[in-house]
Amino acid sequence: MPDYLTTRELADLLRIGERKVYDLAASGEVPCVRALGKLLFPRADITAWLASSRSGPQVTEPPLPQIIAGSHDPLLDWALRESGSTLASFYDGSFDGLDRLAARNAQAAGLHIREADGWNCAALREAIGEAPVVLVEITKRQRGLLLAPGVTGVQGIADLRGKRVVLRQNSAASQRQFDALLDEHGLTHREINVLPNAARTEEELAITLHDGKADAGFGLGALAGLYGLGFVPMGLERFDLAVWRRAWFDPPIQKLMRFLASDACASRAAEMHGYDMSGLGTIHHNGARG
C-alpha cells in the first residue's frame, strides 16, 4: 500500500467527510504535505497522530499472531511466500477464519461468504460486531464445477447425480454454497457419490480430481489449467481479507498488500486465469470501535 493517504482515504479511515479533512489540514491539526497542489497524509505520521490523540487508560493488548486464517486462495498463498511478509497461514474455511479472528488467534482472515446483498460484511459483523477490523477486497474469482480429466456430460449441478463428488469441510463457505445449490436442484448428498474425506483446501480438491479419485468438485476456475481439469463456470465471488486495524499498518500486512498490487502479482493472476484484481484495496467495511 502507498506510504501516503489521499484526502478520501483519510476520510474513510477516520469515518468523517472530506470537507472535515480539509479543515483539519488547514488548521494544522493533522500531519500532511502539499505536493503539486494536492494534499497527502504520511501514513506513519497519521498512525502516530491517532495514537497520541488517545485518552483514557492505556490498555496493552497482547500481540496478534502473525497468521492469516480463513479461506484458502492459491494466489494469496503464493503472494504470502513471494512477498516475504513473514505471515504464516492456517486455512480451514471462511467460518473457521471468522472464529479465529474473533478470538484474536489470527490477525487476518480470508473470506468469501455469499450474502443476500453482497459478500462477507454481515457475517463479519455477526462474528465481531463493530470491532476495529477492516474488510479489504483482494480479488474477484470464478467458481464453478471442476471436472476430472476425461469427465464429460456435466454442464451443471443437476448432472452430478450419481457422480463421485469431492466435498469441502463444513467450515468452508464454498461447501455451504454448494449444499444450497444442491438443495435448489432437489439433490442431497445421498443422490451423489460423496467421497469419505473432505478436501481441506481448494488445491487439495483440485489434486483429488487430477488424481482421478473423484469426478467433480465445487472449486476455483484458477486451478483448472494448473491441474488439467475441466471447468463449468457458475459465477464470480468476492474474496476479501478481514484484518484487525492494529495489524493493518504493521510491516507484514503492508508488505503483503504492496506485493498484491505489484506487476508480478498481476502477471501471476493473469497466468492462472479466473481472477479479476480490479477491486484490489477497496474497503468494504471499517469497524467503528477503535
Sequence and secondary structure as in RCSB ss.txt:
>XXXX:A:sequence
MPDYLTTRELADLLRIGERKVYDLAASGEVPCVRALGKLLFPRADITAWLASSRSGPQVTEPPLPQIIAGSHDPL
LDWALRESGSTLASFYDGSFDGLDRLAARNAQAAGLHIREADGWNCAALREAIGEAPVVLVEITKRQRGLLLAPG
VTGVQGIADLRGKRVVLRQNSAASQRQFDALLDEHGLTHREINVLPNAARTEEELAITLHDGKADAGFGLGALAG
LYGLGFVPMGLERFDLAVWRRAWFDPPIQKLMRFLASDACASRAAEMHGYDMSGLGTIHHNGARG
>XXXX:A:secstr
  SEE HHHHHHHHTS HHHHHHHHHTT S  EEETTEEEEEHHHHHHHHHHT  S         SEEEES  HH
HHHHHHHHT   EEEES HHHHHHHHHTTS SEEEE  EETTEESHHHHHHHHTT SEEEEEEEEEEEEEEE TT
  S  SGGGGTTSEEE B TTSHHHHHHHHHHHHTT  TTTSEE SS BSSHHHHHHHHHTTS SEEEEETHHHH
HHT EEEEEEEEEEEEEEEHHHHTSHHHHHHHHHHTSHHHHHHHHHH SEE TTTT EEEE S  
